[in-house]
Amino acid sequence: MSDSTSDPRHAHREEPFPPQQQDQPGLTEETTPTPDHGEDTYTGHGRLRGRKALITGGDSGIGRAVAIAYAREGADVAIVHMPEEQEDADDTVSLIHEAGVQGLGIAGDLRDEAFATEAVRQARDALGGLDVLVLNAAYQHDVGGFENLETEEMRRVFETNLMGTLFTARAAYPDLPAGASIIVTASIQAFQPSPGLIDYAMTKAAQVAFVKALASEAGERGIRVNAVAPGPIWTPLIPATGWGDEKVANFGSDTPLGRAGQPAELAGAYVYLAAEESSYTSGSVIAVTGGKAL
């Protein structure tokens, strides 16, 4: 095929990313270029009509792309976000409403067990049920040498990526119906860990273990549990990780496709795992990595 848009090497930005730094958790408005969440490209086909979904970390990046796709596929969608991400969250909820479905933003920190439990209750009450849970909220930071791993940063990584995930899943699990789907955003870091993300990589490996263990138990209730393992994806989290200009500029260039991915390029994997087409898929990890092997 001669059309360059059909070539995945050239489907999105190939040139280096410009120098930039942000504070965590990172904001879409301050991210250059603006990540593609599928705002102008994702077309739904009713594959999730009638579904009720809760997405943690749904304000920007991968979470926003999933929220847009789910809404356009017919699902009602609630998102959880940090209070400092309110503007991003408002934009995402607006995009959900534009799809003609129910949308809700819930502000708080999932490291707080009481809030995580309450967020699940709010989502279920507002949407009239809950049958898709996307555990996507995460935190990462650059570790400049293992001896420089700071306790408080490490604690935030563990508490966000592990405790927040467990608190939310545990609150939702008892009332999930047969046919429900739990989807975790893992990472290629679970399989190819980088020294500079050592604590983050540890949590992502633990999430894979969580998926496999819970899938074994949940299958008896007709609930499927899976993960998506992204490779390098351009989101506000990247310029907020603490990397130098050169690493940001070359982000994703080491993949076989030669570039970083965009959040919109993951949405289809999350739709598949929530839809009827994946009714026999559980305990699996789907790689969306630009060709990097798990």
C-alpha positions, 0 to 999 in steps of 0.5 A, spaced: 500 500 500 502 506 498 498 511 502 503 513 508 498 513 513 497 505 512 504 504 515 505 504 522 512 507 522 509 513 520 502 513 523 504 519 528 509 523 530 516 521 528 521 527 530 524 528 537 519 531 542 521 538 544 525 539 551 519 540 557 519 538 564 512 538 568 511 536 575 507 530 577 502 528 575 502 532 569 497 536 565 495 535 558 495 543 556 502 543 558 504 537 554 507 538 547 505 536 542 498 534 545 497 527 545 492 524 541 486 521 545 482 519 539 478 525 539 478 526 532 479 519 530 475 514 534 469 512 531 464 507 535 460 501 533 456 500 539 460 494 542 459 496 549 452 499 549 449 498 556 456 497 559 457 501 566 465 503 566 469 506 571 476 508 569 481 510 574 486 515 572 481 517 566 483 524 566 488 524 561 493 520 557 491 512 556 485 513 561 482 519 557 483 515 550 479 509 553 474 513 556 473 516 549 472 510 546 468 507 551 463 512 551 463 512 543 462 505 543 455 506 548 458 505 555 456 510 561 463 512 564 465 514 570 473 517 571 477 518 577 482 523 577 487 527 582 484 534 584 489 537 581 487 534 574 480 537 575 481 541 568 483 535 564 478 531 568 472 536 566 475 536 558 474 528 558 467 528 562 465 533 556 467 528 551 464 523 554 457 527 554 458 529 547 458 521 545 450 521 548 452 517 554 452 518 562 459 521 564 462 523 571 468 525 574 470 523 581 476 527 584 481 524 590 487 520 591 486 512 590 492 511 596 486 513 601 482 507 602 476 510 604 476 514 598 477 508 593 471 505 596 467 511 596 469 512 588 466 505 587 460 507 590 459 513 587 460 510 580 455 505 581 450 509 584 451 514 578 451 510 573 446 505 575 451 499 576 458 497 574 461 492 570 467 494 567 473 496 571 479 499 568 485 500 573 489 505 570 492 510 575 499 510 576 505 514 578 512 513 576 519 517 577 526 517 574 531 514 579 538 516 578 542 510 580 539 505 585 542 508 591 538 515 590 532 511 590 528 516 595 523 513 600 517 517 599 518 517 592 518 509 592 512 509 597 508 513 592 509 509 587 507 503 591 501 506 594 499 509 588 500 503 583 499 497 588 495 499 594 490 504 590 489 498 585 487 493 590 483 498 594 479 499 588 478 492 585 477 490 592 471 495 593 468 493 586 469 486 586 463 483 591 458 486 586 460 485 579 456 481 575 457 475 571 460 478 564 464 483 568 471 485 566 477 488 570 482 491 566 489 493 569 494 497 565 500 494 566 507 496 562 512 493 558 516 495 564 513 488 568 517 484 563 523 489 560 525 493 567 529 499 566 534 501 572 531 508 572 524 506 573 526 500 578 520 501 583 515 502 578 517 496 574 516 492 580 509 494 581 507 493 574 510 486 575 506 485 581 500 487 577 501 482 572 501 477 578 494 480 580 491 479 574 493 472 573 491 470 580 484 474 580 483 471 573 483 464 577 478 466 582 474 470 578 472 466 572 468 461 577 463 467 577 464 469 570 468 475 571 474 476 566 481 479 568 486 482 564 491 487 562 494 491 557 501 492 557 503 499 554 510 500 551 512 507 550 506 512 550 506 519 549 502 522 555 503 528 560 506 522 565 512 522 560 515 530 561 513 529 569 517 523 570 524 527 571 528 525 565 533 530 561 531 533 555 535 528 550 531 522 553 524 526 552 526 527 545 528 520 543 522 517 547 520 511 544 525 511 538 528 504 540 522 500 538 521 496 532 516 501 529 521 507 531 517 512 535 512 513 541 505 510 541 499 515 542 494 514 547 489 513 541 493 507 539 491 503 545 484 504 546 482 498 541 485 493 546 481 496 552 475 496 548 476 488 546 477 486 553 471 489 555 467 487 549 463 480 548 468 478 543 473 477 548 468 472 552 474 467 552 480 471 554 482 472 561 488 472 565 492 475 559 496 481 558 496 484 551 502 488 549 501 494 545 509 496 545 510 498 538 514 491 537 517 490 543 517 483 545 514 482 552 
